[in-house]
Amino acid sequence: MKPLPTLRAPLLLTAAVLSAAPAPAADEHTEQIHRLEGELRAAPDHGGVLFLLARERALAGDAAGALRDLERAIATGLDLDVEAENAFLPLRNKPEFMALLDRALDQRVVARTSTEAFRVPERDLIPEGLAHDPVTGDFFLGSLFKRKIVRIAGSVEGSAPPRIQDFATSGQDGLWEVLGMKVDAKRRLLWVMTAAGKAAGAQEGCSAALVYDLGTGTLARRYLMDNAKARHLFNDVALAADGRAFLTDSEAGTVWRIDPEKDAPELLLKPWSLGYPNGIALSADEKRLYVADFEHGISIVDAASGDLRALPHPSNVSLHGVDGLYRHDSGLIAVQNGAGTERIVRLRLDKDGLRVVSLDILESRNPAFAIPTTGVIVGSEFYYIANSLLDRRGPDGRLKPNARLEPVVILKAPLVPPPGPASPERRPGP
């Protein structure tokens, strides 16, 4: 996931980001409210947008509006830090607000199922994509900031540290910022999504899918989309058993299909059918794609025709803010980092895979989290980037002055369903 300062970009509504964001001046509240109302029209059940609207209305002195939007935000099932938002302090003398605060705390689940798999000591990678080769056991980690791919070879579970080295060096083969990656184990290929940001100058808005030969490490294919007619951002990729690739294009609001025997991507959806699509996963029969985007949450796309429809879900299950998205058994594993508290969730689907019936929280409120982004399923475990540090970069793609950097932490969460339902852990109020 690559956040962009546009209406259709995903909102990083984590507690850390909210607390660090300065409150706008009084004469800016109306402008902020109008902007958020526009985003809400595009995504009417986005709990993160509703929470920010409630915040802005409270700062503007509109108590009734703040309470209304806050109630709607909490009803989406997101874990929102209501108690930590200073904008709501003037509402604490209202019974309606205290009742909402109780509801927010009552539905909070603190889940800690993950353990550390390994670390990559290079602190300024700003990683985004993670892939795994089931043949060799190697992992591949992509870097937004350094525009390269790191290979983590050898056993990551043993006592000896894994061997960490560059698979593709900075800018090699035309690499820009590295995003989603997937391994085609059968054909021994590594698919890499890369996009040119502001630091690329005139190339900003270009994107490419690079295909590497895992045996030789050389570039086998390069599918390029330039910025002559439109901006592009290949964000993530899903691979079919026959070698087809399906790519989300966040800037163009679409999904592309690449057939192995063809030399160029083909549109599966009309441009701007989706609002900043990101994570993507194929159904078990490969007839459907599940695509996460800012506006719709998660949609179902027919992999052959491109027919598009929303993925139905209970009103208290939020599908918004999803970055990485993966099929597992009869459900989906999702990384949520763009709405409320960062968490890893399992979305249970009905027998036909056409409706979400419930949500399990696998990991939330982990102190290692600093905008988790993507991961990969390995056997019965989900390995994922816990701390992408995306918020340590400025709009220009460069590191912020005095940005606090840290080694990359890869966590793993077991995907075996727990023996019983998760029990919410009530955290004391402030």
C-alpha positions as CSV (number, residue, x, y, z in Angstrom):
1,M,0.0,0.0,0.0
2,K,1.2,3.4,-0.9
3,P,-0.7,6.3,0.6
4,L,-1.2,9.4,-1.5
5,P,-2.6,12.8,-0.5
6,T,-5.7,12.6,-2.7
7,L,-9.4,12.0,-2.1
8,R,-9.3,8.4,-3.2
9,A,-6.1,7.6,-1.3
10,P,-6.5,5.3,1.8
11,L,-6.6,7.2,5.1
12,L,-4.0,6.2,7.7
13,L,-6.3,6.5,10.7
14,T,-4.1,4.8,13.2
15,A,-3.9,6.1,16.8
16,A,-0.3,7.2,16.3
17,V,-1.1,9.2,13.2
18,L,-4.1,10.8,14.7
19,S,-2.2,11.8,17.9
20,A,0.6,13.2,15.8
21,A,-1.6,15.2,13.5
22,P,-2.0,18.9,14.5
23,A,-5.5,20.1,14.9
24,P,-6.5,22.5,12.2
25,A,-7.1,26.2,13.0
26,A,-10.7,27.1,13.8
27,D,-11.3,28.6,10.4
28,E,-10.2,25.4,8.8
29,H,-12.8,23.2,10.4
30,T,-15.4,23.9,7.8
31,E,-13.0,23.1,5.0
32,Q,-12.0,19.8,6.7
33,I,-15.7,18.9,7.3
34,H,-16.6,19.5,3.6
35,R,-13.6,17.4,2.5
36,L,-14.5,14.5,4.8
37,E,-18.2,14.8,3.8
38,G,-17.0,14.3,0.2
39,E,-15.1,11.2,1.1
40,L,-18.1,9.9,3.0
41,R,-20.3,10.3,-0.1
42,A,-17.9,8.0,-1.9
43,A,-17.6,5.6,1.0
44,P,-20.8,6.0,3.1
45,D,-20.0,3.2,5.7
46,H,-16.3,4.0,6.2
47,G,-15.9,4.1,9.9
48,G,-12.6,5.8,9.8
49,V,-14.0,8.7,7.8
50,L,-17.0,8.9,10.2
51,F,-14.6,9.1,13.2
52,L,-12.6,11.9,11.7
53,L,-15.9,13.7,10.8
54,A,-17.0,13.4,14.5
55,R,-13.6,14.8,15.5
56,E,-13.9,17.8,13.3
57,R,-17.5,18.5,14.2
58,A,-16.5,18.4,17.9
59,L,-13.7,20.8,17.3
60,A,-16.1,23.1,15.4
61,G,-18.5,23.0,18.4
62,D,-21.2,20.9,16.7
63,A,-21.8,18.5,19.6
64,A,-24.9,16.9,18.1
65,G,-23.2,16.2,14.8
66,A,-20.1,14.8,16.5
67,L,-22.2,12.4,18.5
68,R,-24.2,11.3,15.5
69,D,-21.1,10.6,13.4
70,L,-19.3,8.9,16.3
71,E,-22.2,6.6,16.9
72,R,-22.2,5.6,13.2
73,A,-18.4,5.1,13.3
74,I,-18.6,2.8,16.4
75,A,-21.4,0.8,14.8
76,T,-19.1,-0.4,12.0
77,G,-17.3,-2.6,14.4
78,L,-13.9,-0.8,14.1
79,D,-11.7,-0.4,17.2
80,L,-11.5,3.3,17.6
81,D,-9.5,5.2,20.2
82,V,-12.4,7.3,21.4
83,E,-11.0,7.8,24.8
84,A,-7.7,9.1,23.5
85,E,-9.1,11.8,21.2
86,N,-8.8,15.2,22.9
87,A,-11.4,16.8,20.6
88,F,-14.1,14.8,22.5
89,L,-13.1,16.2,25.9
90,P,-15.9,18.9,25.9
91,L,-18.4,16.1,25.3
92,R,-17.6,14.2,28.5
93,N,-20.3,15.9,30.4
94,K,-22.9,14.4,28.1
95,P,-24.5,11.0,29.0
96,E,-24.8,10.2,25.3
97,F,-21.0,10.5,24.8
98,M,-20.2,8.4,27.9
99,A,-22.6,5.7,26.6
100,L,-20.8,5.7,23.2
101,L,-17.4,5.5,25.0
102,D,-18.7,2.4,26.9
103,R,-19.8,0.8,23.6
104,A,-16.4,1.5,22.0
105,L,-14.6,-0.1,24.9
106,D,-16.9,-3.0,25.2
107,Q,-16.4,-4.1,21.6
108,R,-12.6,-3.7,21.8
109,V,-10.6,-6.9,21.3
110,V,-6.9,-7.0,22.2
111,A,-5.6,-10.1,20.4
112,R,-2.0,-11.2,20.7
113,T,-1.5,-14.4,18.7
114,S,1.6,-13.4,16.7
115,T,5.2,-14.2,17.5
116,E,8.3,-12.7,15.9
117,A,9.6,-14.7,12.8
118,F,12.7,-12.7,12.0
119,R,14.1,-9.2,11.7
120,V,15.9,-7.3,8.9
121,P,18.4,-4.9,10.5
122,E,18.3,-2.3,7.6
123,R,16.4,0.5,9.3
124,D,15.6,2.7,6.3
125,L,14.0,0.3,4.0
126,I,10.4,1.4,4.5
127,P,9.2,-2.0,3.4
128,E,5.9,-2.8,1.7
129,G,5.8,-6.1,-0.1
130,L,6.6,-9.6,1.3
131,A,6.8,-12.8,-0.6
132,H,7.9,-16.4,0.1
133,D,9.3,-19.1,-2.1
134,P,8.0,-22.5,-0.9
135,V,10.7,-24.4,-2.8
136,T,13.7,-22.8,-1.1
137,G,12.1,-21.3,1.9
138,D,13.5,-17.8,1.0
139,F,11.5,-14.7,1.8
140,F,11.6,-11.5,-0.3
141,L,11.1,-8.0,1.1
142,G,10.5,-4.9,-1.0
143,S,11.7,-1.4,-0.2
144,L,9.7,1.7,-1.0
145,F,12.5,4.1,0.0
146,K,15.6,2.3,-1.3
147,R,13.8,0.9,-4.4
148,K,15.2,-2.6,-4.0
149,I,14.4,-6.2,-3.1
150,V,16.0,-8.0,-0.2
151,R,16.3,-11.8,0.0
152,I,16.1,-13.5,3.4
153,A,17.6,-16.9,2.8
154,G,18.1,-20.0,5.0
155,S,16.0,-21.0,8.0
156,V,14.3,-18.1,9.7
157,E,13.3,-20.5,12.5
158,G,16.6,-22.0,13.5
159,S,19.2,-20.7,15.9
160,A,21.5,-19.5,13.1
161,P,20.6,-16.0,11.7
162,P,19.2,-16.1,8.2
163,R,21.4,-14.8,5.3
164,I,20.2,-11.4,4.2
165,Q,21.3,-9.9,1.0
166,D,20.0,-7.8,-1.9
167,F,18.2,-9.8,-4.6
168,A,17.8,-6.6,-6.7
169,T,19.8,-3.5,-5.9
170,S,18.5,0.0,-5.7
171,G,17.1,1.1,-9.0
172,Q,18.2,-2.2,-10.7
173,D,16.2,-3.0,-13.8
174,G,14.3,0.3,-13.5
175,L,13.0,-0.4,-10.0
176,W,11.0,2.4,-8.5
177,E,9.3,2.1,-5.2
178,V,8.6,-1.6,-4.6
179,L,5.1,-2.6,-3.6
180,G,3.3,-6.0,-3.8
181,M,5.2,-9.2,-4.7
182,K,4.2,-12.8,-5.3
183,V,6.2,-16.0,-6.1
184,D,5.1,-18.3,-8.9
185,A,6.7,-21.4,-7.5
186,K,5.7,-23.6,-10.4
187,R,7.4,-21.4,-13.0
188,R,10.1,-20.2,-10.6
189,L,9.3,-16.5,-11.0
190,L,9.0,-13.5,-8.7
191,W,6.4,-10.9,-9.7
192,V,7.2,-7.4,-8.4
193,M,5.0,-4.3,-8.6
194,T,6.9,-1.1,-8.8
195,A,5.7,2.5,-9.1
196,A,7.3,5.9,-9.6
197,G,6.6,8.5,-6.9
198,K,7.5,12.2,-6.6
199,A,11.2,11.4,-6.2
200,A,11.2,10.0,-9.7
201,G,10.5,13.5,-11.2
202,A,9.1,13.4,-14.7
203,Q,8.5,9.6,-14.4
204,E,6.0,10.1,-11.5
205,G,2.8,8.2,-12.3
206,C,4.6,5.5,-14.3
207,S,4.4,1.9,-13.1
208,A,5.6,-1.6,-14.0
209,A,5.3,-5.2,-13.2
210,L,8.7,-6.9,-13.2
211,V,9.1,-10.6,-13.5
212,Y,12.3,-12.1,-12.2
213,D,13.7,-15.6,-12.8
214,L,14.3,-17.0,-9.3
215,G,17.0,-19.4,-10.5
216,T,19.2,-16.8,-12.1
217,G,18.0,-13.6,-10.4
218,T,17.7,-11.9,-13.9
219,L,14.8,-10.0,-15.2
220,A,12.6,-12.2,-17.4
221,R,9.7,-9.8,-18.4
222,R,8.8,-6.1,-17.8
223,Y,5.3,-4.8,-18.3
224,L,5.4,-1.0,-18.3
225,M,2.7,1.6,-18.1
226,D,3.9,5.1,-18.7
227,N,2.2,8.4,-17.6
228,A,1.6,9.8,-21.1
229,K,-2.1,9.5,-21.0
230,A,-2.9,8.6,-17.3
231,R,-1.1,8.0,-14.0
232,H,-0.7,4.4,-12.9
233,L,0.3,2.6,-9.7
234,F,0.5,-1.2,-9.8
235,N,-0.1,-1.9,-6.1
236,D,-0.6,-5.6,-5.6
237,V,-0.9,-8.9,-7.6
238,A,-2.7,-12.2,-7.5
239,L,-1.4,-15.2,-9.5
240,A,-3.5,-17.9,-11.0
241,A,-2.4,-21.5,-11.4
242,D,-2.1,-21.1,-15.2
243,G,0.4,-18.2,-14.9
244,R,-2.1,-15.4,-15.3
245,A,-1.5,-12.3,-13.2
246,F,-4.1,-9.8,-11.9
247,L,-2.8,-6.4,-10.8
248,T,-4.5,-3.6,-8.9
249,D,-3.8,-0.1,-10.4
250,S,-4.5,2.3,-7.6
251,E,-4.0,5.5,-9.6
252,A,-6.2,4.3,-12.5
253,G,-8.8,2.7,-10.2
254,T,-8.8,-0.6,-12.1
255,V,-7.6,-4.1,-12.3
256,W,-5.4,-5.4,-15.1
257,R,-4.9,-9.0,-16.4
258,I,-1.7,-10.3,-17.8
259,D,-1.8,-13.5,-19.8
260,P,1.5,-15.4,-20.1
261,E,1.3,-15.6,-23.9
262,K,0.6,-11.8,-24.3
263,D,3.1,-8.9,-24.3
264,A,0.9,-6.3,-22.6
265,P,-1.6,-6.0,-19.7
266,E,-5.3,-5.9,-20.6
267,L,-8.0,-4.0,-18.7
268,L,-10.3,-6.2,-16.7
269,L,-12.3,-3.2,-15.4
270,K,-13.0,0.2,-16.8
271,P,-10.7,2.9,-15.3
272,W,-12.1,4.3,-12.0
273,S,-14.4,1.4,-11.5
274,L,-12.8,1.3,-8.0
275,G,-11.6,4.0,-5.7
276,Y,-7.8,3.4,-5.1
277,P,-7.8,-0.5,-5.3
278,N,-5.1,-2.2,-3.2
279,G,-5.1,-5.8,-1.9
280,I,-6.3,-8.5,-4.3
281,A,-6.9,-12.3,-3.9
282,L,-8.3,-15.1,-6.1
283,S,-11.0,-17.5,-5.0
284,A,-10.2,-21.2,-4.7
285,D,-11.7,-21.9,-8.1
286,E,-10.1,-18.8,-9.5
287,K,-13.4,-17.6,-11.0
288,R,-13.6,-14.6,-8.7
289,L,-11.3,-11.9,-7.5
290,Y,-11.6,-10.2,-4.1
291,V,-10.4,-6.6,-4.4
292,A,-10.0,-4.1,-1.6
293,D,-10.4,-0.4,-2.3
294,F,-11.0,2.9,-0.4
295,E,-14.6,3.4,-1.5
296,H,-16.2,0.0,-1.5
297,G,-14.2,-1.9,1.1
298,I,-14.0,-5.2,-0.7
299,S,-15.6,-6.1,-4.0
300,I,-16.0,-9.3,-6.0
301,V,-14.8,-9.2,-9.6
302,D,-15.5,-11.9,-12.1
303,A,-12.0,-13.0,-13.3
304,A,-13.2,-13.6,-16.9
305,S,-15.8,-10.9,-17.6
306,G,-14.8,-8.2,-15.1
307,D,-18.4,-8.0,-13.7
308,L,-18.2,-6.1,-10.4
309,R,-20.3,-6.2,-7.3
310,A,-19.9,-5.4,-3.6
311,L,-19.1,-8.2,-1.1
312,P,-22.0,-8.2,1.3
313,H,-21.2,-8.2,5.0
314,P,-22.8,-7.6,8.4
315,S,-23.2,-3.9,9.3
316,N,-20.9,-4.4,12.3
317,V,-18.1,-5.9,10.2
318,S,-15.9,-3.2,8.5
319,L,-14.2,-4.1,5.2
320,H,-12.5,-0.7,4.9
321,G,-8.9,0.1,5.4
322,V,-7.6,-3.2,4.0
323,D,-4.1,-3.3,2.6
324,G,-2.9,-6.9,2.1
325,L,-5.7,-9.4,1.2
326,Y,-5.2,-13.2,1.0
327,R,-7.4,-16.2,0.6
328,H,-7.1,-18.9,3.2
329,D,-9.4,-22.0,3.3
330,S,-12.9,-20.7,2.9
331,G,-12.2,-17.2,4.0
332,L,-9.9,-14.2,3.6
333,I,-7.0,-12.9,5.7
334,A,-6.8,-9.1,5.7
335,V,-4.4,-6.5,7.0
336,Q,-6.4,-3.4,8.1
337,N,-4.3,-0.2,8.6
338,G,-6.4,2.5,7.1
339,A,-9.4,2.7,9.4
340,G,-9.2,2.6,13.2
341,T,-6.8,0.4,15.1
342,E,-4.3,-1.6,13.0
343,R,-5.1,-5.3,13.0
344,I,-4.9,-8.6,11.3
345,V,-8.3,-10.2,10.7
346,R,-9.9,-13.3,9.3
347,L,-13.1,-12.7,7.2
348,R,-15.2,-15.8,7.3
349,L,-17.2,-16.3,4.0
350,D,-20.3,-18.3,3.3
351,K,-20.0,-21.7,1.5
352,D,-20.3,-20.0,-1.9
353,G,-17.7,-17.3,-1.0
354,L,-20.2,-14.6,-1.9
355,R,-20.8,-13.0,1.5
356,V,-18.9,-12.2,4.7
357,V,-20.6,-13.9,7.7
358,S,-18.2,-12.9,10.5
359,L,-14.9,-11.5,11.4
360,D,-12.2,-12.9,13.7
361,I,-9.4,-10.6,15.0
362,L,-6.1,-12.4,14.9
363,E,-3.9,-9.6,16.0
364,S,-4.5,-6.1,17.3
365,R,-2.9,-3.4,19.4
366,N,0.5,-5.1,19.1
367,P,3.3,-2.7,20.4
368,A,5.4,-3.8,17.4
369,F,2.9,-2.4,15.0
370,A,3.8,0.7,13.0
371,I,1.5,0.5,10.0
372,P,1.5,-3.2,9.1
373,T,1.0,-3.6,5.3
374,T,1.3,-6.9,3.6
375,G,2.3,-10.5,4.2
376,V,2.2,-14.1,2.9
377,I,0.6,-17.3,4.0
378,V,3.1,-20.1,4.6
379,G,1.5,-23.3,5.6
380,S,-0.9,-22.6,8.5
381,E,0.8,-19.3,9.4
382,F,0.6,-15.8,8.2
383,Y,3.9,-13.9,8.0
384,Y,3.5,-10.1,7.7
385,I,5.4,-6.8,7.9
386,A,4.6,-5.4,11.4
387,N,6.3,-2.0,11.0
388,S,6.4,-0.5,7.5
389,L,7.1,2.9,9.0
390,L,5.2,4.5,6.1
391,D,4.4,7.5,8.2
392,R,8.2,8.3,8.5
393,R,8.2,9.5,4.9
394,G,7.0,12.8,3.7
395,P,4.8,13.6,0.7
396,D,7.9,13.9,-1.4
397,G,8.9,10.3,-0.7
398,R,11.9,11.3,1.4
399,L,12.4,10.5,5.0
400,K,11.1,13.1,7.4
401,P,13.7,15.1,9.4
402,N,14.6,13.2,12.6
403,A,12.4,10.3,11.6
404,R,12.8,7.5,14.1
405,L,13.7,4.3,12.2
406,E,14.0,0.7,13.4
407,P,14.7,-2.8,12.1
408,V,12.0,-4.4,10.1
409,V,10.0,-6.8,12.2
410,I,8.3,-9.8,10.5
411,L,5.6,-11.4,12.7
412,K,3.7,-14.6,12.1
413,A,0.2,-15.4,13.2
414,P,-1.3,-19.0,13.4
415,L,-4.2,-19.4,11.1
416,V,-5.8,-22.4,12.8
417,P,-9.2,-21.2,14.1
418,P,-9.2,-20.8,17.9
419,P,-11.1,-23.4,20.0
420,G,-13.7,-20.8,21.0
421,P,-14.8,-17.3,20.2
422,A,-12.5,-14.4,21.1
423,S,-13.4,-12.7,24.3
424,P,-13.2,-8.9,24.3
425,E,-10.7,-7.5,26.7
426,R,-12.1,-4.4,28.3
427,R,-9.5,-1.7,28.7
428,P,-10.0,0.8,31.4
429,G,-11.1,4.3,30.3
430,P,-8.8,7.3,30.8
